[in-house]
Amino acid sequence: MTAKYELTGKPNAQGLRRIRALRSFDTVKEGDLGGWIAGEHNLSHYGAAWVYGDAQVYGYARVYGAAWVYGDAWVYGAARVYVDARVYGAARVSK
């Protein structure tokens, strides 16, 4: 399977980088910009998982399966968001 996204540009002040879709899947189209992650360990290249908009995933947190993180939500620490979970708005999820 080919990579589904790449990290773009320089890290922001928090050390996170925006993602860009390298292929289309689910509601994401090739070239779409996504949210912010610390590294590829935070978002799986498999399945339909995605981080949208200004959402942030960092630390040891992981998003996978068909889960979405969007809006101004943050997922961090050792949290796991997976299957069909939706984390959005101003939600803060950590473990």
C-alpha positions as CSV (number, residue, x, y, z in Angstrom):
1,M,0.0,0.0,0.0
2,T,1.3,3.5,-0.8
3,A,1.5,6.3,1.7
4,K,-1.8,8.1,2.1
5,Y,-0.3,11.5,3.3
6,E,2.8,13.5,3.7
7,L,4.0,16.0,6.2
8,T,4.2,19.5,4.8
9,G,6.4,22.5,5.4
10,K,8.2,23.5,8.6
11,P,6.8,22.6,12.0
12,N,4.6,25.2,13.7
13,A,5.5,26.7,17.1
14,Q,4.3,23.4,18.8
15,G,6.5,21.2,16.6
16,L,3.5,19.9,14.6
17,R,3.3,19.7,10.8
18,R,0.2,19.9,8.5
19,I,-0.6,16.8,6.5
20,R,-1.5,16.6,2.8
21,A,-3.3,13.7,1.2
22,L,-1.3,11.8,-1.5
23,R,-4.3,9.8,-2.7
24,S,-8.0,9.9,-2.5
25,F,-10.0,7.9,0.1
26,D,-13.3,8.2,1.8
27,T,-14.1,11.9,2.0
28,V,-10.5,13.0,1.4
29,K,-9.3,13.9,-2.1
30,E,-5.7,13.8,-3.3
31,G,-4.0,17.1,-2.5
32,D,-6.4,18.0,0.4
33,L,-4.6,19.6,3.4
34,G,-5.4,18.0,6.7
35,G,-4.8,18.9,10.3
36,W,-1.6,18.9,12.4
37,I,0.4,15.9,13.7
38,A,3.8,15.5,15.4
39,G,4.9,12.6,13.2
40,E,3.7,9.6,11.1
41,H,3.3,7.6,14.3
42,N,0.3,9.7,15.1
43,L,-1.8,8.8,12.0
44,S,-2.1,5.5,10.3
45,H,-1.5,5.2,6.5
46,Y,-4.0,2.4,6.5
47,G,-7.8,2.7,6.5
48,A,-9.8,6.0,6.3
49,A,-8.5,7.7,9.5
50,W,-7.9,11.4,9.0
51,V,-7.1,14.6,10.9
52,Y,-9.0,17.6,9.4
53,G,-8.7,21.3,9.7
54,D,-7.1,22.7,12.8
55,A,-7.2,19.5,14.8
56,Q,-4.0,18.3,16.4
57,V,-2.6,14.9,17.2
58,Y,0.7,14.6,19.1
59,G,2.7,12.9,21.8
60,Y,2.2,9.1,21.6
61,A,-1.4,9.5,20.5
62,R,-2.6,7.5,17.5
63,V,-5.5,7.8,15.1
64,Y,-6.3,4.7,13.0
65,G,-9.1,2.6,11.4
66,A,-11.8,4.9,10.1
67,A,-11.6,7.5,12.9
68,W,-11.7,11.2,12.3
69,V,-10.3,14.1,14.4
70,Y,-11.5,17.5,13.3
71,G,-12.5,21.0,14.3
72,D,-10.3,22.3,17.0
73,A,-9.9,19.0,18.8
74,W,-6.7,17.8,20.3
75,V,-5.7,14.1,20.8
76,Y,-2.5,13.7,22.8
77,G,-0.6,11.7,25.4
78,A,-1.1,8.0,24.8
79,A,-4.7,8.3,23.6
80,R,-6.0,6.0,20.9
81,V,-8.9,7.0,18.5
82,Y,-9.9,4.2,16.3
83,V,-12.7,2.2,14.5
84,D,-15.4,4.8,13.5
85,A,-14.7,7.3,16.4
86,R,-15.3,11.0,15.8
87,V,-13.4,13.6,18.0
88,Y,-14.4,17.1,17.1
89,G,-15.2,20.6,18.3
90,A,-13.0,21.8,21.1
91,A,-12.6,18.2,22.5
92,R,-9.4,17.3,24.3
93,V,-8.7,13.5,24.5
94,S,-5.7,12.2,26.4
95,K,-4.5,9.2,28.3
